């Protein structure tokens, strides 16, 4: 099977997000589940597949409750709209907001996660 040409590949963006809640949410799995459920309800299965949404597990910081999501460059607005639909994470009332967007993972981590 031949490799896909670079001009045909979807460009990627890294969206930094922050979980805002009264209590600190320790379980990253609950946050991940809430984001994926919001994406499925807002975008549907086809929209999620086209957007290429991937949560990057290694970049979640439980102290600041910030993390990174990888998405296609044409679907950044749709992802941020889906994140606004989150009202609960597990049993906690919470919301998820976009902090910033970058095309390079290291830059996203430096600016938005570690800051």
N, C-alpha and C positions, 0 to 999 in steps of 0.2 A: 504494500500500500504506500502510495506516495505521500510525502509531507505536504501540508498546506502552505502555499506561498505566503510570505509575510504581508503582502498587500491585501490578501483575502482574510487575514485574521482580524478578529474584533479587538479594537484598542481597549485597554483597561484603565480603570480609575480606582483609586482607593479612597473610600469614604470613612472618615473618622466619626464615630458616634459616641454619645454620652448618655448614660442612664440616669435620669433624675428621679429620685424617690426620697421619702422621708427616712427610711431605714436603708442601710447598706445591704445590697443583694449579693450574697456570697456565691451563689450557684451560677456559673457561666452557662450551664446547660439550660436553665430556665430562661435566661436572656436569649440564648440562641433559638430556643423553641418559640418564644414570643415573636422574635423577628421573622422567623420562617413562616409562622402562621399568619402574621400580618401581610407578608409578601404574597402568600398564596391567596388570601382573601381579597387583596387589592389587585394583584396582577394576574392571578390564575396560574395554572401549571405551565401553560404555553408562555406567558409573560415572564415567569421565573426562569424558564429555560432559555429564552431569548436574551434576557438580561445577564445571564451567567453569574448569578449572585453566589458568592462564596464567603463565608465567615472565616476569618483568619484567627484560629484559636490561640496561637502563640502571642498575639499582640494585645490581649485583653489585660488591663490593669485593674485589679479589684479595689485598690485604694481610691483611684479617681473615677472608677466605673466607666472607663473609656475603652473602646476597641476599634477594630478596623474591619470593613467589609469590602471585598473586591467585586466590582461590577463593570459592565461594558459602558463605554463613554456615552452612548446614546440613551442610557437608561438611568442616569444619575438622578434626574428629577423624579422619575417614577419611584425609585428606591426611597428617596427622602420623603415622598408623599406616603409611601407604605409605612415608613417608620413613625410618621405622625399618627398613624392609626392605633398604635400600641397604647393601651390604657392600663394593662395589668401585666406584671411579670411574676409568674407563679401566683402566689396569694397576695403579693404586695401591689398597692397602687403605684404606678410608675409611668413615666413617659420617656421616649427615646428621641433625642434630637441630634441632627447632623451638626458636627463641629467644623468640619472642613473637608475639602476634596483635593487630591493631588494625583499625579500620574506616576509617582515614584513612591514605593513603599517606605523606604528609609526617610524620605522627606516627610511623609505623613506621620510616621512615628516620632520624628524629632520635633515637629511643629505642634502636633495636637495630642499625642499620647504622653510623651515625657515632659511636656511643658507644665 
